[in-house]
């Protein structure tokens, strides 16, 4: 599978979000017939159903399990940090509902509706800017008002994921970008814009999380693939056991330990209630990236 070209402003199919603000004509269609494979999740907030926001995100509608989209994660983190009222629905990417494809032919997520204004958003950046205007407190800033530091980490990570087995040429560029981010956080941290979390952090942190989890699992320091994990059925290498493949003695790539500010940054964000309320498992994350390995 080939990925689309990714920039620091990419969205989700690669992971599939494109900018738009739409008011679809089907918004008044009976939800029971329009939603196809959509399933109603539990309400995340308890306010009256007609108020707040309705967010459709990548996930499993049968188990109500959140999927591995960093752009959906960004939207949900922002809703949480804004203390906004919202409900959460899940889109199965293997069986996308017809209404979603009519509304957005790429089938991209997140898709968010403001129940009060009937406005629809299919781009996470546009949506978080809208939230900042409508809910100015607590202030997070706009998606464009962010430092450049860290903006090239995700493309560098994807270049590694796409690289052929044994190609270690992409490791050093990622390390350099992480050093740039670390230097910025040392002088301006603990967050990108100082002591308070901002829109830039809510966009960057999910991408850093994907990078750290995926590269630990899939790539050793030389850039080689960890075949013990990638083959099905699994082929155990050397000291691996059937019960501990993810604890393989062949260590995957990780953020260098001397980049302490980056580690502290991730620890701080992962400890926030917004992250705890919107987290997804490492297994889900890895299953999303595995088909893209070595795709060139």
VEXLO-476840 format. One line per field, with one value per residue: residue number from 1; residue in one letter; x, y, z of N, C-alpha, C in turn. Coordinates in steps of 0.1 Angstrom, whole numbers, plus 2048, in hexadecimal, padded with zeros to 3 digits. Example, Ala and Ser with C-alpha at 12.3 -4.5 7.8 and 13.67 -1.06 7.14 Angstrom:
2
pos <- [1 2] .
code <- [A S] .
n.X <- [884 880] .
n.Y <- [7C7 7EA] .
n.Z <- [84E 847] .
ca.X <- [87B 889] .
ca.Y <- [7D3 7F5] .
ca.Z <- [84E 847] .
c.X <- [884 881] .
c.Y <- [7DF 800] .
c.Z <- [84E 84F] .
This chain:
296
pos <- [1 2 3 4 5 6 7 8 9 10 11 12 13 14 15 16 17 18 19 20 21 22 23 24 25 26 27 28 29 30 31 32 33 34 35 36 37 38 39 40 41 42 43 44 45 46 47 48 49 50 51 52 53 54 55 56 57 58 59 60 61 62 63 64 65 66 67 68 69 70 71 72 73 74 75 76 77 78 79 80 81 82 83 84 85 86 87 88 89 90 91 92 93 94 95 96 97 98 99 100 101 102 103 104 105 106 107 108 109 110 111 112 113 114 115 116 117 118 119 120 121 122 123 124 125 126 127 128 129 130 131 132 133 134 135 136 137 138 139 140 141 142 143 144 145 146 147 148 149 150 151 152 153 154 155 156 157 158 159 160 161 162 163 164 165 166 167 168 169 170 171 172 173 174 175 176 177 178 179 180 181 182 183 184 185 186 187 188 189 190 191 192 193 194 195 196 197 198 199 200 201 202 203 204 205 206 207 208 209 210 211 212 213 214 215 216 217 218 219 220 221 222 223 224 225 226 227 228 229 230 231 232 233 234 235 236 237 238 239 240 241 242 243 244 245 246 247 248 249 250 251 252 253 254 255 256 257 258 259 260 261 262 263 264 265 266 267 268 269 270 271 272 273 274 275 276 277 278 279 280 281 282 283 284 285 286 287 288 289 290 291 292 293 294 295 296] .
code <- [X X X X X X X X X X X X X X X X X X X X X X X X X X X X X X X X X X X X X X X X X X X X X X X X X X X X X X X X X X X X X X X X X X X X X X X X X X X X X X X X X X X X X X X X X X X X X X X X X X X X X X X X X X X X X X X X X X X X X X X X X X X X X X X X X X X X X X X X X X X X X X X X X X X X X X X X X X X X X X X X X X X X X X X X X X X X X X X X X X X X X X X X X X X X X X X X X X X X X X X X X X X X X X X X X X X X X X X X X X X X X X X X X X X X X X X X X X X X X X X X X X X X X X X X X X X X X X X X X X X X X X X X X X X X X X X X X X X X X X X X X X X X X X X X X X X X X X X X] .
n.X <- [809 806 80E 7FF 810 81D 81A 822 809 7F7 7DA 7C2 7C0 7D5 7D7 7C2 7B2 7A4 7A3 784 765 745 722 70F 6F5 6E8 6E5 6CE 6C4 6B4 6C5 6C6 6C5 6D8 6F1 6FE 717 71E 71F 710 723 72A 71E 736 735 71C 708 6EA 6DF 6DC 6EE 710 72A 72E 742 752 767 785 781 775 754 746 752 756 76F 789 79B 7BC 7C3 7D6 7CC 7B0 7B4 7C0 7AA 798 7A7 7A8 78D 789 79C 790 77A 762 741 73A 733 73D 743 74A 75D 75F 77A 77B 762 753 739 71E 714 72A 73D 730 72E 749 75E 778 775 77F 78A 78E 76A 756 73A 72A 710 700 703 701 717 730 750 76C 787 7A2 7B2 7A3 78D 797 79F 786 77A 78A 783 768 767 779 786 794 7B0 7C0 7CC 7D1 7D3 7E6 7F7 811 831 84C 85B 85D 84B 854 858 845 842 85C 85C 849 856 86A 85A 850 867 87D 886 8A3 8AC 8BC 8BE 8AB 8A9 8BB 8B3 89A 8A3 8B1 89C 88E 8A1 8A0 886 889 89C 88D 879 888 88F 877 863 84C 83A 832 82E 835 82B 811 7FA 7F4 7E3 7F6 804 7F0 7ED 807 80F 7FF 80B 826 823 81A 830 844 839 835 84F 85E 854 857 86F 891 8B0 8C1 8B0 8A5 88A 876 872 867 850 842 83A 821 815 826 849 860 87D 89D 89F 884 863 844 832 83D 843 842 854 86D 88F 89D 8A1 88B 88A 88C 883 8A0 8B0 8BE 8AF 89F 88C 878 86F 864 851 83F 837 82A 814 807 7FF 7E9 7C6 7B7 7C5 7C4 7A9 7A6 7B6 7C5 7CC 7ED 7EF 7DA 7E4 7FC 7F1 7E6 7FC 80B 804 810 82B 84A 840 849] .
n.Y <- [7F4 815 834 854 873 883 89F 8B7 8C0 8AD 897 87D 861 856 85E 86C 887 8A4 8C7 8D7 8E6 8DE 8DC 8C4 8B8 8A2 8A3 8A3 88A 86C 85D 842 835 841 83D 824 80F 81C 81F 829 838 838 855 86F 886 894 8A7 8B5 8A4 8B2 8C6 8D2 8BD 8A5 88B 878 85E 84A 828 80B 802 7EE 7E5 7FD 809 81F 82A 82D 847 864 87D 87D 879 891 8A3 899 89C 8B8 8BE 8B3 8C3 8DB 8D7 8D1 8C7 8A8 88C 86B 859 83B 832 818 810 7FC 7F8 810 827 82F 849 858 856 863 87C 882 878 86D 85F 869 86F 883 889 8A3 8B0 8CE 8D0 8E6 8FA 8EC 8E8 8D7 8C6 8BA 8BA 8B9 8CF 8E6 8E2 8E4 8FE 90B 903 912 92C 92B 922 932 92F 915 925 91A 921 925 90D 915 925 91C 910 907 8F2 8CF 8CB 8BC 8A3 88E 889 880 869 85A 856 843 82D 827 81F 808 7E7 7E5 7FE 818 833 846 849 85B 876 877 877 88F 8A1 89C 8A6 8C1 8C7 8C0 8D4 8EB 8E6 8E5 900 90E 8FF 8F0 8E7 8ED 908 912 913 90B 8F4 8F2 8F7 8EE 8DA 8C6 8BE 8B4 8A1 888 87F 87C 868 853 84F 847 82F 81F 81D 812 7F8 7EF 7F6 7F1 800 801 804 7EE 7D6 7C8 7A8 794 79E 7A6 792 77A 75A 764 764 75A 76A 762 769 76F 768 756 763 77C 78D 7A8 7B1 7AD 7A5 7B3 7D4 7EE 80D 82B 84A 85C 85A 870 885 894 8A8 8A3 88A 891 8A2 891 881 893 89B 882 87D 88D 892 895 886 86C 867 863 851 835 812 805 7EE 7F2 809 7FF 7EC 7FC 808 7F3 7E8 7FC 7FA 7FC 804 816] .
n.Z <- [800 7F7 806 807 7FF 81B 830 84A 84F 849 845 84E 838 828 842 842 841 832 82B 831 834 839 833 831 81B 824 83F 84D 84A 853 86E 873 85A 84B 856 852 859 870 894 8B2 8CB 8EE 8FF 902 90F 926 920 911 8F4 8DC 8DD 8DB 8CC 8B2 8AB 892 890 888 88F 8A0 89C 8A7 8BE 8CA 8CA 8C9 8AC 89B 893 890 88A 890 8AB 8B2 8AE 8C2 8D9 8DA 8DD 8F7 906 904 913 907 8FE 8F0 8DA 8CF 8B3 89F 882 86D 85A 847 83F 835 83B 824 823 82D 819 804 80E 813 7FD 800 817 830 851 86F 871 87A 88A 893 8A8 8AF 89B 884 873 861 863 852 856 86C 875 86C 87C 897 897 894 8AC 8BE 8B8 8BF 8D9 8EC 905 919 90B 8EE 8D7 8B3 897 885 893 89F 8AA 893 89B 89D 889 873 87B 879 85C 859 868 85A 842 84B 851 838 82B 81C 827 83B 833 840 83D 844 85F 86C 863 871 88C 88C 889 8A1 8B3 8AD 8B6 8D1 8D9 8D7 8EA 901 904 902 90E 927 913 8F0 8ED 906 928 927 917 8F4 8D3 8C1 8CF 8D2 8B8 8B2 8C6 8C3 8AB 8B2 8C4 8B4 8A5 8B8 8C3 8AD 8A0 8B4 8B4 899 88C 88E 89B 885 870 866 861 87B 879 888 893 87D 86C 863 86A 888 888 89D 8A9 8B3 8D4 8D8 8E4 8E2 8F2 8F6 8E0 8DB 8ED 8E2 8DF 8CD 8CA 8C3 8B0 8C4 8D3 8D9 8F8 903 8FA 90D 912 8FE 906 91F 917 909 91E 92F 91F 91B 934 939 93E 927 914 920 91E 903 8F8 8E5 8DF 8DE 8CE 8BB 8AF 8A3 891 87E 872 868 84E 83E 83E 82E 816 804] .
ca.X <- [800 80E 809 7FF 81A 819 820 81F 7FB 7EF 7CE 7C1 7BE 7DF 7CF 7B5 7AA 7A6 79C 777 75A 73A 715 70A 6E7 6E2 6E6 6C1 6BF 6B2 6D2 6C6 6C7 6E3 6FE 704 71E 721 719 711 72B 725 721 742 730 70E 6FF 6DF 6E4 6DC 6F9 71E 730 72D 74F 753 776 789 780 76C 747 740 758 757 77D 78F 7A6 7C9 7C5 7DA 7C4 7A5 7B9 7C1 79C 792 7AF 7A4 77F 78B 7A3 787 76F 756 738 73A 731 748 73F 755 75C 767 780 779 754 74F 72B 71C 713 737 744 729 732 757 762 784 772 788 786 781 75F 750 72E 725 702 6F9 703 700 723 738 75E 773 795 7A4 7B7 798 784 79C 79E 778 778 791 77A 75B 76A 786 78C 7A1 7B6 7CA 7D2 7CD 7DB 7F1 7FF 819 83F 850 862 855 842 859 85A 83C 846 869 858 842 861 870 850 84F 874 880 88D 8B2 8AF 8BD 8C1 8A1 8AA 8C2 8AA 891 8AA 8B4 88F 88B 8AA 89A 87B 88E 8A2 882 872 891 88F 869 859 84C 832 838 82D 837 826 803 7F8 7EE 7DF 801 807 7E6 7F0 814 810 7FB 815 832 81F 81A 83E 84B 834 837 85D 863 850 859 87C 89D 8B8 8C7 8A6 89F 87D 875 86A 860 843 83A 836 815 817 832 855 868 88B 8A6 89A 876 85A 837 82B 843 848 844 860 878 89C 8A2 89B 887 88E 884 888 8AC 8AE 8C3 8A6 897 880 86E 869 85C 845 835 832 821 807 800 7F9 7DD 7B9 7B3 7CC 7BF 79C 7A5 7C1 7C2 7D6 7F9 7EC 7D2 7ED 805 7EA 7E4 808 812 803 817 839 851 837 850] .
ca.Y <- [800 822 83F 861 87B 888 8AB 8B9 8C4 8A2 892 86F 855 854 85D 86F 893 8AF 8D3 8DB 8E9 8DB 8DA 8BA 8B8 896 8A4 8A0 87C 863 857 833 830 848 83B 818 807 824 81B 833 835 83E 864 873 890 891 8B2 8B2 89E 8BA 8D0 8CD 8B8 897 888 86B 85B 83D 81F 7FF 805 7E2 7E5 80B 80B 82A 826 832 853 86F 889 87B 87B 8A0 8A9 895 8A3 8C6 8BE 8B1 8CE 8E6 8D3 8D2 8BC 8A0 87D 865 84D 834 82E 80C 813 7F0 7F8 81E 829 836 858 85E 857 86D 889 884 86D 866 858 86D 872 884 891 8A8 8B9 8D7 8CE 8F3 902 8E2 8E9 8CB 8C8 8AE 8BC 8BB 8DD 8EF 8E0 8E9 90D 90E 902 91D 938 92A 91F 938 92B 919 929 910 927 920 903 91B 92C 912 910 8FE 8E7 8C3 8C9 8B3 896 884 885 878 85C 852 852 837 823 823 81C 7FA 7E0 7E7 80C 820 841 84F 84A 867 882 878 87B 89D 8A9 89B 8AF 8CF 8C8 8C0 8E1 8F4 8E3 8E9 90F 914 8F6 8E1 8E5 8F4 916 916 90B 906 8EC 8FA 8EF 8E7 8CE 8BD 8B8 8AE 896 87B 87B 877 85B 849 84D 840 822 817 81A 808 7EB 7EB 7F9 7F1 80C 802 806 7E1 7D3 7BD 79E 78C 7A4 7AA 786 773 75A 76A 75C 75F 76C 760 768 772 75D 758 76C 789 792 7B7 7B3 7A7 7AA 7BD 7E0 7F7 81B 833 858 85B 85D 87D 890 894 8B1 89C 87F 897 8A8 887 87C 89D 89A 875 87D 896 88B 895 87A 860 865 862 848 828 809 803 7E4 7F9 812 7F7 7E5 806 80B 7E7 7E7 806 7F8 7F9 807 81E] .
ca.Z <- [800 7F7 80D 800 805 828 835 858 850 842 84C 84F 830 831 84E 83C 842 829 830 82B 83E 831 839 827 819 82A 84D 853 846 85F 871 872 84D 845 85C 84E 864 87C 8A0 8BC 8D6 8FA 8FF 909 919 92A 91C 908 8E8 8D1 8DE 8DA 8C0 8AF 8A4 88C 890 884 89A 89E 8A1 8AE 8CC 8CE 8CC 8C1 8A3 89C 88A 898 887 898 8B8 8B3 8B0 8CE 8E4 8DB 8E4 905 90D 904 91B 8FE 8FE 8E3 8DA 8C7 8AB 899 874 869 84D 83E 83B 837 838 817 825 82F 80C 7FC 814 812 7F5 805 824 83A 85F 876 86C 887 888 89E 8A8 8B0 88E 878 86B 861 860 84F 858 87A 877 86B 887 8A3 896 897 8BB 8C5 8B7 8C6 8E7 8EE 912 91A 8FE 8E8 8CB 8A6 891 87E 89D 8A6 8A6 889 8A1 89E 87D 869 882 874 84F 85A 86D 84F 839 850 850 82A 825 81A 832 83A 82F 84C 83A 849 86D 870 862 87C 898 88B 88C 8AF 8BA 8AC 8BF 8DF 8DC 8D8 8F6 90C 906 903 914 923 907 8E4 8EF 914 933 924 90B 8E9 8C8 8BB 8D6 8D0 8AB 8B1 8CF 8BD 8A1 8B9 8CA 8A9 8A1 8C2 8C5 8A0 89D 8BE 8B0 88B 886 897 899 877 866 862 867 885 872 892 895 871 865 869 878 88D 888 8A8 8A6 8BF 8E2 8D9 8E8 8DD 8FB 8F8 8D3 8DC 8F5 8DA 8E4 8C3 8CF 8B8 8B2 8CD 8D5 8E1 907 906 8F7 919 911 8F6 90F 929 90F 907 92B 934 918 91D 942 93A 93D 919 90E 926 919 8F4 8F4 8DF 8E3 8D5 8C4 8B1 8A7 89B 886 874 86A 863 83F 837 83F 822 80B 7FA] .
c.X <- [809 807 808 80B 815 820 81C 810 7F2 7E3 7CD 7BD 7CA 7D9 7C4 7AE 7AE 79E 78E 76E 74D 72D 70D 6FB 6E0 6E2 6D9 6BC 6BE 6BF 6D1 6C9 6D4 6F1 705 70A 722 719 71A 719 724 727 72D 73E 721 704 6F4 6E5 6E5 6E7 706 722 72E 73A 74F 762 778 787 777 75F 741 745 75A 766 783 79B 7B2 7CC 7C9 7D2 7B6 7A9 7BB 7B4 797 79A 7AA 796 781 792 799 77B 762 74E 738 737 73B 742 74B 753 765 76D 77E 76B 74E 740 729 71B 720 73E 73D 72D 740 75D 76F 781 77A 782 791 777 758 745 72C 716 6FA 6F8 701 70C 72A 746 764 782 798 7A9 7AC 78F 78A 79D 790 775 77F 789 76E 75C 778 78D 789 7A8 7C1 7D1 7CD 7D7 7E7 7FB 808 827 841 856 859 84C 847 85C 851 83F 853 866 852 84C 868 866 84F 85C 875 887 89C 8B6 8B0 8BF 8B7 8A1 8B0 8BA 8A0 897 8AD 8A7 88B 894 8A5 88F 880 894 897 87B 87B 890 881 85F 853 843 838 838 82E 831 818 802 7F1 7EA 7EA 805 7FD 7E7 7FD 814 80B 805 821 82F 81F 828 845 846 837 846 863 860 856 867 887 8A6 8BE 8BD 89F 892 87E 86C 862 852 83B 835 82A 815 824 83E 85E 877 893 89F 88B 86E 84C 82F 831 84A 84B 84F 86C 885 8A2 89A 897 88C 885 88A 894 8AA 8B4 8BA 89B 88B 875 867 860 84F 83B 82F 828 813 800 7FA 7EC 7D1 7B4 7B9 7C6 7B1 79B 7B0 7BC 7CE 7E2 7F6 7E4 7DB 7F6 7FE 7E7 7F0 80E 810 80C 826 83F 84A 83E 849] .
c.Y <- [80C 82D 84B 869 882 895 8AC 8BD 8B9 89E 883 866 852 857 867 87B 89E 8BB 8D4 8DE 8E8 8DA 8D1 8BA 8AC 897 8A2 892 874 85B 848 82E 835 842 82D 811 80F 81F 826 82F 83A 84D 867 87E 88E 89D 8AD 8AE 8A8 8C5 8C9 8C7 8A9 894 87A 869 84D 834 813 801 7FA 7E2 7F3 80D 816 825 82F 83E 85F 87C 889 87E 88A 8A6 8A5 89B 8B1 8C7 8BD 8BD 8DA 8E3 8D4 8C5 8B5 892 878 859 848 830 823 80E 807 7F0 806 820 831 845 85F 860 861 87B 88C 878 865 85E 85C 870 87B 88C 896 8B2 8C1 8D6 8DC 8FA 8F9 8E3 8DC 8CE 8BA 8B0 8C0 8CA 8E7 8EE 8E6 8F8 912 90E 90D 92A 937 928 925 934 91C 91B 91E 916 920 915 909 923 923 913 905 8F1 8DB 8C1 8BF 8A5 88B 880 87D 86A 853 84E 845 82B 81E 81D 80C 7F4 7E2 7F6 814 82F 84B 851 858 874 883 87C 88A 8A6 8A8 8A4 8BD 8D1 8C8 8CE 8EB 8F3 8E7 8F8 915 90B 8F9 8DE 8EE 903 91B 90D 905 8FE 8F5 8F1 8E8 8DA 8C3 8B7 8B0 8A1 889 876 875 869 850 845 844 831 819 813 811 7FA 7E6 7ED 7F9 7FD 80D 804 7F9 7DE 7C8 7B2 795 791 7A5 79D 780 765 75F 760 762 75F 76A 75F 76B 766 760 762 77A 78E 7A1 7BA 7AD 7AD 7B4 7CA 7E9 805 822 841 857 861 86B 888 890 89C 8AB 891 886 89D 89D 882 886 89C 88D 875 885 88D 88A 889 86D 85D 862 858 83B 81F 809 7F9 7EA 802 80A 7F0 7EF 809 7FF 7E6 7F1 804 7F5 7FC 810 82B] .
c.Z <- [800 7FE 804 806 811 82C 843 85A 84A 84B 84A 844 828 83E 84D 840 838 82D 829 837 836 839 82F 827 820 839 854 851 853 862 870 865 847 84A 858 85A 870 888 8AA 8C7 8E3 8F9 907 913 91B 927 913 8FA 8DD 8D2 8DD 8CD 8BE 8A6 89F 88A 88C 890 896 8A4 8A9 8BD 8D2 8D2 8C3 8B9 8A4 894 893 896 88F 8A7 8BB 8B6 8BD 8DA 8E5 8E1 8F3 90C 90D 90D 914 900 8F0 8E5 8CF 8C0 8A3 88B 872 85B 843 839 83D 833 82B 819 826 821 803 801 812 80A 7FA 812 82F 847 865 86E 879 883 895 89E 8A9 8A3 882 86F 86C 85D 85D 84F 866 87D 876 877 894 8A3 899 8A6 8C2 8C4 8BF 8D5 8EB 8FB 914 90C 8FA 8DC 8BE 8A0 88A 887 8A5 8A1 89B 88F 8A2 892 873 86F 87B 866 850 85F 862 845 83E 84E 842 824 825 825 830 836 83C 84A 83F 858 872 86E 86D 889 898 88E 89B 8B7 8B9 8B5 8CE 8E3 8DF 8E6 902 90E 907 90A 921 917 8FC 8E6 8FE 91E 930 917 900 8DD 8C1 8C2 8D3 8C2 8AB 8BA 8CA 8B3 8A7 8BF 8C0 8A6 8AB 8C3 8B9 89E 8A8 8BA 8A3 886 891 893 88B 86C 861 868 871 880 87C 895 889 86A 86B 862 87C 88C 893 8A5 8B3 8CC 8E3 8DD 8E3 8E5 8FC 8EB 8D4 8E5 8EF 8DF 8D9 8C5 8C3 8BA 8BC 8CD 8DD 8EF 90A 902 902 918 909 8FF 919 923 90E 914 930 92C 91A 92B 943 938 92F 912 913 921 90A 8EF 8ED 8E1 8D9 8CA 8B8 8A8 89E 88F 87B 86C 864 854 837 837 831 815 800 7F7] .
